[in-house]
Amino acid sequence: MTASDELRLKRLPSTLPMLLKAAITRKKPNSAPSFPSYTLTVAKVISSNSQLQRYRKACGFTANSEKLPITFLHVQAFRLHMKMMLDPQFPVSPMGCVHLSNSITQFRAIDAQTPLRLQCRVSDYQVTDKGIEFSFHCAAFIDQEKVWEDTSRYLSRCKTGVAASPKAARGAARVYSQQQTLAIGRQDARSYARASGDFNPIHLHDLSAKVLGFKRMVIHGMWSKAACLAALSKEINSESYCCEIDFKTPIFLPTQVQLLFDTENEGLDFELRDKAGTKPHLIGTIRLISG
């Protein structure tokens, strides 16, 4: 990577001002989009202990661990997502983008107070019948060692003229051998907003969610992933693994959901479904990384 390909920031940008700016940012979709090619870099990122404790409590992770939860750095990386989406060169509006999937790999446990170098770039994009899909790839380094990486895929809905692919027939729902029930309340969504800094109105109150087209407030998708991993921590029994998930349907609050899972030789397969166990909210895999 050359100097012209890298934009170095002195510190992570503050989330709330970016969210306010994003709320009024409108861009006309282009069926032939061009995304920025540079990499955002922030050196010496040190996690705030108070934020970390709020995050652990909000998601259900062990309170006294000296290590970062595998999903925690995503809330820092999201600040770089927002920074790039607010760039005038970025071809789609940040508000209204749908989070389709997320993959996180932790190569080894990360001490909470270890300074990290965090990088973010747009890794790929695709014009589909539903709109413009694009991915952010982020990575964290200790000196020159990559210890963590995260890829998030988003959809900006718009008309593109691309023909829709035939829908595949839906197969029978998978039967899992193990199950946990998770109760999720409105306060869980607000606690995660405070812990992550992502104060999207759809996660704060029924009224603000309705204004934006939802019947009730919804829990943040990355809270759902973090809560699943916190609940499965004893089953995972490793600090080096990759977790990939696809988001399927929003979780309206308050509610109960079913966490279904099977242990595999190299990890776990899991789903988060509605109370009845019929509608998937997310589908995920966990695969251990051997030494």
ChimeraX attribute file (.defattr): number of C-alpha atoms within 10 A of each C-alpha:
attribute: neighborCount
match mode: 1-to-1
recipient: residues
	/A:1	7
	/A:2	7
	/A:3	9
	/A:4	9
	/A:5	12
	/A:6	16
	/A:7	13
	/A:8	13
	/A:9	12
	/A:10	10
	/A:11	12
	/A:12	17
	/A:13	15
	/A:14	14
	/A:15	19
	/A:16	14
	/A:17	10
	/A:18	17
	/A:19	21
	/A:20	12
	/A:21	13
	/A:22	18
	/A:23	14
	/A:24	11
	/A:25	15
	/A:26	11
	/A:27	12
	/A:28	9
	/A:29	17
	/A:30	15
	/A:31	17
	/A:32	10
	/A:33	14
	/A:34	12
	/A:35	18
	/A:36	16
	/A:37	14
	/A:38	17
	/A:39	22
	/A:40	20
	/A:41	21
	/A:42	19
	/A:43	19
	/A:44	16
	/A:45	17
	/A:46	13
	/A:47	18
	/A:48	10
	/A:49	11
	/A:50	9
	/A:51	15
	/A:52	19
	/A:53	16
	/A:54	16
	/A:55	25
	/A:56	22
	/A:57	16
	/A:58	22
	/A:59	26
	/A:60	15
	/A:61	19
	/A:62	14
	/A:63	12
	/A:64	8
	/A:65	12
	/A:66	12
	/A:67	14
	/A:68	18
	/A:69	23
	/A:70	24
	/A:71	24
	/A:72	19
	/A:73	21
	/A:74	21
	/A:75	17
	/A:76	20
	/A:77	24
	/A:78	19
	/A:79	22
	/A:80	27
	/A:81	22
	/A:82	19
	/A:83	20
	/A:84	22
	/A:85	22
	/A:86	19
	/A:87	13
	/A:88	12
	/A:89	13
	/A:90	15
	/A:91	21
	/A:92	27
	/A:93	20
	/A:94	25
	/A:95	17
	/A:96	14
	/A:97	15
	/A:98	14
	/A:99	20
	/A:100	19
	/A:101	21
	/A:102	23
	/A:103	19
	/A:104	23
	/A:105	22
	/A:106	23
	/A:107	20
	/A:108	16
	/A:109	17
	/A:110	20
	/A:111	13
	/A:112	17
	/A:113	14
	/A:114	13
	/A:115	17
	/A:116	22
	/A:117	18
	/A:118	24
	/A:119	21
	/A:120	27
	/A:121	22
	/A:122	22
	/A:123	17
	/A:124	13
	/A:125	17
	/A:126	14
	/A:127	20
	/A:128	19
	/A:129	15
	/A:130	16
	/A:131	19
	/A:132	24
	/A:133	19
	/A:134	20
	/A:135	21
	/A:136	21
	/A:137	21
	/A:138	27
	/A:139	23
	/A:140	26
	/A:141	17
	/A:142	16
	/A:143	12
	/A:144	8
	/A:145	11
	/A:146	16
	/A:147	18
	/A:148	24
	/A:149	23
	/A:150	22
	/A:151	21
	/A:152	23
	/A:153	21
	/A:154	19
	/A:155	22
	/A:156	21
	/A:157	17
	/A:158	17
	/A:159	15
	/A:160	16
	/A:161	12
	/A:162	12
	/A:163	9
	/A:164	9
	/A:165	8
	/A:166	6
	/A:167	6
	/A:168	6
	/A:169	6
	/A:170	6
	/A:171	6
	/A:172	6
	/A:173	10
	/A:174	10
	/A:175	9
	/A:176	14
	/A:177	9
	/A:178	11
	/A:179	14
	/A:180	13
	/A:181	14
	/A:182	16
	/A:183	12
	/A:184	17
	/A:185	15
	/A:186	19
	/A:187	16
	/A:188	20
	/A:189	26
	/A:190	21
	/A:191	18
	/A:192	24
	/A:193	21
	/A:194	14
	/A:195	22
	/A:196	24
	/A:197	18
	/A:198	19
	/A:199	18
	/A:200	18
	/A:201	18
	/A:202	22
	/A:203	25
	/A:204	23
	/A:205	18
	/A:206	19
	/A:207	14
	/A:208	17
	/A:209	18
	/A:210	14
	/A:211	12
	/A:212	14
	/A:213	9
	/A:214	15
	/A:215	15
	/A:216	22
	/A:217	24
	/A:218	22
	/A:219	25
	/A:220	22
	/A:221	21
	/A:222	21
	/A:223	20
	/A:224	20
	/A:225	23
	/A:226	21
	/A:227	20
	/A:228	22
	/A:229	22
	/A:230	20
	/A:231	17
	/A:232	16
	/A:233	14
	/A:234	9
	/A:235	14
	/A:236	19
	/A:237	11
	/A:238	15
	/A:239	17
	/A:240	19
	/A:241	22
	/A:242	20
	/A:243	22
	/A:244	19
	/A:245	21
	/A:246	20
	/A:247	20
	/A:248	17
	/A:249	15
	/A:250	17
	/A:251	23
	/A:252	20
	/A:253	21
	/A:254	16
	/A:255	13
	/A:256	17
	/A:257	20
	/A:258	21
	/A:259	26
	/A:260	21
	/A:261	23
	/A:262	17
	/A:263	15
	/A:264	12
	/A:265	8
	/A:266	12
	/A:267	19
	/A:268	18
	/A:269	18
	/A:270	23
	/A:271	24
	/A:272	29
	/A:273	22
	/A:274	21
	/A:275	15
	/A:276	9
	/A:277	14
	/A:278	11
	/A:279	16
	/A:280	20
	/A:281	20
	/A:282	24
	/A:283	20
	/A:284	20
	/A:285	18
	/A:286	22
	/A:287	19
	/A:288	21
	/A:289	16
	/A:290	9
	/A:291	6
